Amino acid sequence: MRNPLPHIMPSPFLLLCFAMSPFCAAQEAAIDYADARWRDAWLRHPVLGDASFDSFVHAPGNPICRGAAPYEWPVNGFLFEDPVSRDWFVYVGEYCKGYAMVPEAPSRCVVYRSRDKGSTWERLGPIFPDASHHVFDGETAALDHYPDVSVVYADDRYHLCFDFSTKNTTWEKAANPGPESNSGVGYAWADRPEGPFHPTAKPLATTRDQVPLLGKYKRLYASTLIRRADDWLVLTLTDSGPYFGWALVGMTSANPEGPYTEPKLLLHPECDKYHPPLLEFFPAFVVEGTIYAPATSVALNRNYQAMFTVPVERAMDPDAWELSQAGGLWHAEPVEHEAFGIWGQTFSGMIAGDNFDFHVMFPSRDSQGMGTINIASRPWEKPYRERGFVVSGHEGPSLVLVPFGGTVETLKAQLDLHGTTTLMWDFNGPLGANAARSNASVHPKALTRYSGLRLTEEEWALVSVDEKAVESVLASGHATPSGAKIRVERAQGECVITIDGSVVWRGAQPKLPGHMGVLMAAHSHALVHQFEVSGKPERSPLSYLYTDALLGAAQRMDDWEVSQSTTWRFGEGVISRAPETRAKWNFQGTDVHLWCPKGPEYGAAEVFLDGVSKGLVDCHASTQLASSPVLKLHAGAAGPHALAILPKGAAFPLDSIDVLNLAPAE
């Protein structure tokens, strides 16, 4: 079985840890993190951003379509090669701007065809020319919206699974429809890949009939239909409304039109293991007996993609699913029609051609906010370039780090940039999202406590940002850093900056232990060819804010009280105020320390590491005590891991964690 997406095992990361550990004989090392051998050393985060070494080549003819009123947002799609004609098809989901449910322009699926393997495309029209005449059994309102589909060819017929909403549906009642409206998953068939498709009398599943899973997952939408050896499988995306969690459910049937089993939870952030939050799953694809389910972050900066895999015949077993890759799957290009990165659902993939090439359709939005549908390709068995990575900011900034915990002596970098990039060192800010919701961005506190070289296409500046986000500019100058070779040397209290062989500044700058990284401003893009670091490593932790724990457990903010005071480590935390709340940090590291304040009003919580109870943490005290480490755990291998907190009745204060990435010597 070909599988070019290795599990997220931290072997290069562990090599880095021991090579640079202060407990090793070698106290200094130089590592070029732009070499693909070190791709897994980069910290990737669904809100903070992503550094990707992927080898996708974006098609020169992009976009194949661009939004226009009233369908400003064609932002989802499904790529399909017809096994009969070998023509390519893209089934594009057309939405009004803002996913608005406009009676005069209901969202719909429109077919595009290419007879030349994706070089040129023709628009063929909607899959249901007479959708408004179809009323499902048991409904009073006709089929109205039908944007997202997947297609399978089997038994001389084209089988289509689609999400739908009936007339009278509004976003206010989408998750709890009354008798006047409904939504869910439908099935249709056709004799040709372009349709017309014929929906059946009964849908496969509906939101109204769905019993909320885990008490929160109810609305059913984007679905992938998969033919298995003895049955049919539907993988369906479901959301949780105000909890801002998304889950993947599965259901099976002996026949493509059903009846199907009750939806079963397969992937969701509440699971005991590492699961990045804010991920939507659609669409999946199959390669040689394995289902690949890519998932996209719905944070403000949307380039983070993850990949989950499972053998086709074991797909209904939640324990069989694996997170094959967390980030590093995708990069945006600095072109007008990809101004928002991947936007909408994630890419739709297929294998085509004699060379086993991997082709994808991906959605984005252009500089005017209109949706675009695009094509990219790469060799299936060569998912990464040998060197060089891309990091980008779109609607919000992006912050990616390498876990170099120590004092940087020398940084050598070369990058092609558009917009504003900061090469960071001595970073000690806490990481996390600014809010526990969709469209979350980088927390302002994560943009503090660092020094760095800020670069634009015309100038540079040496900056230092303190814990209050106050920036000091130590030096600046006019240059053309894009594509230039940058060298920063810091020795004996002096800092020397060299650009293309010329010293542009020399002066004093204190050195502090911390981490290295790249900070991208909004609407910025960098292709980094070199990022070589040498220095003296130390056992420096990375800190994560409480917002990551709320996102990681899909929590409703109404169940937590935000508190601001100096009692909290970074000035802010939350207190559980409802029964059955839960928090969960997903992290990479060998050790984790839980920080909490203590006080008369606080109670206890049970702590779980990777699903195993580590006992109770009691935050009750007779007097108010400032936040401090209340539990230190050795997680073993460098990750991935999940730290879950389950409050026990009384109010529990949720603050932050420290993650250490270097294992001490025996």
C-alpha angles and dihedrals in degrees: 000000000000112000116166093172106084120204113265093261111157098223096132087044092054090048087054091049095054095038091054101030116127085225091063125085092242104077097179133040138168116222126176104216090192088072109098090231086076098045092114092053090074117096109235123192132178091231105027096048147249142270109210132193092183118147100218115142112208114224115256091224094062134168103047089189137006129202123258132174128317090017099044094154118058090162107143133054151153125232117212136174112209106230090207104050097016088227117142122237133192117197102205123201108220117201135175115247113288091016085279116180099229114181092212093050112030116188112264146171118253124190125229123188133201121194093184104057096271102317095112132014138202126201112234102179141246121337092227109043090178101034094137090064094059119094117179118229110272094022130108096199127066127243108278116158121040110155109143123058145159127204134211128183114215138140093012092301138097112236119201130193116195141174117234146183125197127226115286091039116139130177089245091065101024094107094044108030120186126214092283095065143016144177137198144105125329138185130219137169137208141182092227131040092239092053147179087224122206117218117214124242093252127045120230094240137345135211093230091058095043116108106217109259113225084001093286116055110088117124111088121204140132109046140183120210116211130184113222131187096270106007147014125266128205119194109198133189118226132181137206104219111218092016091068092218127132127201138187117227130187134209132176140205139178088233130043092235092051155183091224132197120256112282112269125203112247107160127018139141093247091069119113095245135070110295121160111230131236094040124149117196117216137156116011126192137195128234121179098330098322127104114220113199112187117196131198130213115240093204116123093266101053108187096101111106129177130195126217121189138192136163108265094239093049097047094114091059108088091201091059094063118097133191097235097180132008106200128329093090101106146030132191123225123229094247131124097247092053096050092131098040114227104351127180115014123351128269122299113223141199139166115237138161135038092283094060091244122179115230125186140187113216132185127221140151128246129232090276092053095254116141120251133195117211144175131227134170143192138166107279093224095046104056095158137056115234094243140359130056136211127228123176144175120213123163088356140016124281127218121190126174142191112218094244100148106190147050116317115224101174135012121187116187141168123183143160106227141188116190121352128338128176121200102211134204136165087036114174103154122129115257127227150088125300091230140010096245144077115292088035115162137193112305111247089235089060088063093062140080102044146102124219153147111262114206133191128171090269110028148021134216133188106221140181123198120196131208091274092055092252109150124213120194108213096180141348140179147168117266141127102254096168106111091358125130111250125199125183117186123186118184135145093358095307128111121204121190119197125185118190092342097310122110106233098175141010124182149114121302125162118238121226131179112254144109137298126235153140121252118198121196119223114287092019133125135189135184104201114206097174134020106163118172131186129173148104112306123216135180096267119164131220114227125215125199127230092256089073090055093051092048090046092058098036095242129183110234091219086071093059132060117219112225128190123195142111088267088080118078095237097023097267141064142144136248123212111244104172136058120263096022117155138190130197133183118200110206147162114225147090098250136028130195121197116215122201137153120235131221148142094275096051130093139187137287135196115239124213127191112199089339096310117116115241094185134253129323112205115204095178116120135159091240135031111271126190119247115281138154107294097173134022119194133184106219096190115221116038094265164175097254141161126216112197126191121200113187115219107224104289123078114288124199115227115199124148146300136231118220120200119201103188122077115219120237119264 
